[in-house]
Amino acid sequence: MKWFLILWAGPVLLLTSWYGLSYYDMSFGFFMLTRQTHDLVFQIYGHVLGIPPETIPPLVARAIAFDSLIVFAIIGFRKRRQIAAWWRQRQTSREEISLPSEESLSRAP
C-alpha cells in the first residue's frame, strides 16, 4: 500500500510542482521551469490532441481529482474495519459525555 501511494503521489507532486513553478516563471535557472517552456508544452499537447492549449490544465486537474478519489476509495475500502471501529468508538465516547446537572449551573440573571 505504501508503494501504491508513492507511485500515485510522486507523479502528481512532480506535475503540480512543475506546473506551478513554470506558470509563475520561477525557473531558478532551469529552462524546463520557464514560462516559455510551459506555453510550448501546452501548445504541443494541444496540437497533438487537437484541442486549444488553454483547455488542457482544467482537464488534467479533473483527471487528478478523479484519480485521487479512486485512490482514496481503495484506501478506505482496505481500511474499512479500522475506520468502522474508530467511528463506533467515537460515537460511544460522544454518548458518554454528560452535561452538567441543573444544580451546578450558575444562577446568574
C-alpha positions in Angstrom: 0.0 0.0 0.0 2.9 2.3 0.7 4.3 1.8 -2.8 0.9 2.3 -4.2 0.7 5.7 -2.6 4.2 6.6 -3.6 3.7 5.7 -7.2 0.5 7.7 -7.2 1.7 10.8 -5.3 5.1 11.1 -7.0 3.9 11.9 -10.5 1.1 14.1 -9.1 3.5 16.1 -7.0 6.0 16.3 -9.8 3.4 17.5 -12.3 1.8 20.1 -10.0 5.1 21.5 -8.9 6.3 21.8 -12.5 3.0 23.4 -13.5 3.1 25.9 -10.6 6.7 26.9 -11.0 6.6 27.2 -14.8 3.2 29.0 -14.7 4.7 31.8 -12.5 8.0 31.6 -14.4 10.0 30.7 -11.3 12.8 29.0 -13.3 15.7 29.1 -10.9 17.9 29.0 -14.0 16.3 25.8 -15.4 14.9 26.0 -18.9 12.2 23.5 -18.0 10.7 25.8 -15.4 10.3 28.9 -17.7 7.0 30.2 -18.9 8.2 29.8 -22.4 8.6 26.1 -21.9 5.2 26.0 -20.1 3.5 27.5 -23.1 5.4 25.3 -25.6 4.5 22.1 -23.8 0.8 23.0 -23.8 0.9 24.1 -27.4 2.4 20.7 -28.4 -0.1 18.8 -26.3 -2.9 20.9 -27.7 -1.7 20.3 -31.3 -1.4 16.5 -30.7 -4.8 16.3 -29.1 -6.5 18.7 -31.5 -7.8 21.0 -28.7 -7.0 24.5 -27.6 -4.0 24.6 -25.3 -5.8 26.6 -22.6 -8.3 23.7 -22.1 -5.7 21.2 -21.1 -4.9 22.3 -17.5 -8.5 22.0 -16.3 -8.8 18.6 -17.9 -5.6 17.5 -16.1 -6.9 18.9 -12.8 -10.1 17.0 -13.2 -8.2 13.8 -14.0 -6.0 14.2 -11.0 -9.1 14.8 -8.8 -10.9 11.7 -10.2 -7.8 9.6 -9.8 -7.4 10.8 -6.2 -11.0 9.9 -5.4 -10.3 6.4 -6.7 -7.0 6.1 -4.7 -8.7 7.2 -1.5 -11.7 4.9 -2.1 -9.3 2.0 -2.5 -7.5 3.0 0.8 -10.9 3.4 2.5 -12.0 0.0 1.3 -8.8 -1.7 2.5 -9.1 0.0 5.9 -12.8 -0.2 6.3 -12.7 -2.3 9.5 -10.4 0.2 11.2 -12.5 3.1 10.1 -15.7 1.4 11.3 -14.1 0.7 14.7 -12.9 4.3 15.0 -16.4 5.5 14.1 -18.1 3.3 16.7 -15.6 4.3 19.4 -16.2 7.9 18.5 -19.9 7.6 18.8 -19.8 5.7 22.1 -17.5 8.3 23.6 -19.8 11.1 22.4 -22.7 9.4 24.3 -20.6 9.2 27.5 -20.1 12.9 27.7 -22.5 14.1 30.3 -23.9 17.6 30.6 -23.6 19.4 33.9 -26.5 18.9 36.2 -29.1 21.6 36.6 -28.0 22.2 40.2 -24.4 23.0 39.2 -25.3 25.7 36.7 -24.9 29.3 37.6 -27.9 31.2 38.9 -26.8 34.4 37.2 -29.6 36.6 35.8 
